[in-house]
Amino acid sequence: MPKPRPIQILPIGHIPEIRPGDNLPRILLAAAKKSRLSFQQYDILILAQKIISKSENRLIDLTTITPSPRAIDLAAASDADHRKDPRLIEVILRESRRVVRDHPVLIVETHHGFVCANAGIDQSNVPGETVVSLLPKNPDASAKKIAQALLKLTRKKIAVIISDTFGRPWRLGLTNVAIGCYGVPPLVDLRGTRDTHGKPLHATIIATADELAAAAGLAMPKSASTPAVLIRNFAYKSSTEPATKIIRPAPDDLFR
């Protein structure tokens, strides 16, 4: 077998504050140039969800929100130490198809199908005391749009993953996962293949896009303005399957 090449994780610096309507592909190219990086064929570009949401104007000022009675009740029932603004809860409810759990943390299923805290809405790394960011409406479409724009600008096939930070059942701590992707397979099904000892694999499906997002997260600290990372030398087969393929179907969810 050929010797595998070391996988590189390359942060892209010099990215300015992103504003609604900004041309992200051109901004990323300029930032990569300042970082002395150039896009190569089959690079994988990992982008923090926040800059996608900013460019797509998925921002809401809570001063424009009137909370519903349900949002007011949920806010009143929350712990005093973690009391949420009812206006924020109203936005979370609007971005959700159902509430999975409302105490002690508001866990919901978003309209995309993601089960997460607060519908992925937060105030970190967003200018303004009362402004919050929402998840992109269609992260897979956003990833495809950026990948296609980069292909035109660079003549290189660049896979794109949009990542966000999620908690996980049964394990402490947060990790980055893929909420959108284009060009790289979200899942790699190894069932029917054999391990190094020749034993058949019966249940192994690798969440490739999640693993790439988590790896990139090591170079995207919350305290630094590094919302974009290139992963290089990772071998993959080109794919147009969306990241929504990772969502476990309801009939297979043992805890629903």
N, C-alpha and C positions, 0 to 999 in steps of 0.2 A: 504494500500500500504506500502511496506517496506520503512523505513526511508533511504533516499539517503546518501551515504557516502561523506564526503568532498572531492572534487577533489584537487589533489596535483599537483603543477608545480615545478619540481625539476631540477634546472640547473646542468649540468655536467661540472665541471671545469677540469683543468689540460690537456686540449687538445692542443697538440703542433701545430706548423705551419704545415699545410697539404701540401704535395708535390705530384706531379704526380706519380701515381703508388702505393701510400700508401694503406695499407690494413685498410680501415676505420673501419670495424666491430671490428677488434682486437684492434685498437687504442681506440675506444669508450669503449670497455670493460675495458681496462687498466685505462682509464681516470675515468670511473665510480667507479672503485675500489679505486683509489686515493681520490675520492670525497666521499667515504664511502657510495656508492650506489650500489645496486645490481639489475639487471633486474628481474622483476616479470612477471608472466603470465598476458598477455593482457595489459601490459604497452604500451603506445604510445610514440614513439621516434620522436621528431621533430628536423629536421636537417636544418641548414641554407644552402641555395643553394650554397653559396660560397665554402664550403668545399667539396661538391660533384664535383663542377666544377674544383677545384684544383686537386682532386684525379684523375679525368678523363682527366686531361690535357686540359681543355677547356680554355686555356690561349693563348693570342696572344700579341706579342710585336709589337707595332705600327710602329716601325722602319722597319718592314718587309713588310709593306702595301703600295701599290701605289694607291692613290685615283683615282676614275673614274671621268670623267667630271661632272657627276651628283652630286657626293659627293662634289666636289669643288664648284659647284654652290650653293648647299644647305648651305655649310659653309659660303660662301660669303654673303648669304642672311640672315644669323642669326644675332641676336642682338649683337652689339659690346660688351655689358656687359656679354653676355653669348655665345661668339663665340666658336664654336666647332672646334676641329682639323679635317680637311677633311679626314684624315686617320681613325679617329674614326667613322666618318659618313659612310665611305666606309664599315667598318666592320658591322655597324648597318644595312646597306642596304643588305649586304650579308646574314645576319641572319633573314631577313624579307621577307614575301611573298607580302606585300603591305604597302605603306605609307598611313596612315590614315590622318595625319596632319603634316605639316612640320614647322609651325610657330604658336606661339613662342616656342613651345616645339615639338621635333620630336617624334610623336606618330606613332607606326607601329604595324602591326600584324605579329607576329613571325611565323616561320614555324610550331611551335606547335599549333598555333591558339590563343595565348595570345595577347591581345591588351594592349600595355604598352609603357612607355617612353623608347626610346633608345634600344629597343629589350632586355631590362634587362641587358645590358652591362654597366659595370662601373669599376672604378679604385680603389674603396675603399677596404681596407683590403686585398690588393694584393701587394706583394713585387715588387719593380721596378717602376721607374717614368713613363715608357712608356708601361707598361704591363696592359692589361685589361682582365677581366674575362667574359666569355660568359655563357649563360644558358646551363645546360646539354642538350645533344641532345635528350634524352628521359627520363625525370625525373621520370615517372611512372616505367620504367624499372629499373632505378637506385634504387628507393625505394624498389622494389621487390627483387632485388639482395641483398640489405643490410638486409632486413627482413629474407630472406632465410638463409643467412650466420649466422645471430644471432640465428636463430632457431637451426642450427647445433652446434653452440658454447655453447649455454645456455640451450637448450632443452625447451625454453620458446617461446610462440607465441607473438612476438612483432610487433605491427603495426608501420609503418614508414610513416611519412609525410615529404616531402621536401618543405620548405617554402622560399618565397622571398617577398621583400617589394614592394608593388604596391600603386600607387595613385588611387583615385576613382572619377568617375564623380559625380558632384553635392556636394561633401564634401571635405573640406580641410584636409590636413594631410595624412600621409602614414600609412599603416597597413600591417601586414604580411598575406599572403594568401598561399594556397597550390598549388604548381605547379606540384607536384607528390605525389602519395600516394599508399600504399599497406597494406591491412589488415583491414582498417577502411573504412566505406562507405563515399565517398565524399559528397553525398547528402542523406538526409533522407526525404522521401516523406510522409507528414502527411495528404495528401488529402484523404478524406473519413473517417478520424478519427474525434473525437469530443473534444472540449476544456473542461475546468473544469466546464463550465456551461451547457454542453451537446449540444452545438451548433456545427453543422458540419463544418469542415474545407474544403474549396474549392480550395485554391490556395497556401497553405503553404508547401513549400519545403525548408528545412533547409540545408544550406551549412556547414555541419558538419566539414569537413576538413579545411575549411577556418576559422571557429570559433576556432578550436583547434590551428591552426597556429597562429592566432592573440593572443590567450591567452598565448601561449609560447613566443611570441614576447616580452611580459612584462619582461621576465627573460633573454632576449637576447639583451641587450643594444648594440648599435653600437660602443660604446667606450670601451667595454670589450670583451675579447676573450671568448665568451660563445656561440659557434655555435650549441650546442646540449642541448636539454631539454627533460626530461621525464615527461609525464602527466600520472598520476595514479588515479585509481578509477573512471574513466569516463566509463560509461556503453555503450557498443556498440555491434552491431552484426558484426561478421567478414565478410569482403567483399574483393573481388578482383577487384572491379570496379576501373578504373583509375581516376585520378584527371581531366583528359580532359573532363570527363562527366559534369564538372562544366561550361565549356565554353558554352555560349548561342549560339544555332544554328543560322545561318545567317537568316533564314526565320522568326525567333522570335525576331530578333534584331531590335527594333523600330528606332534606330539611325544610322543604317548602310547606 
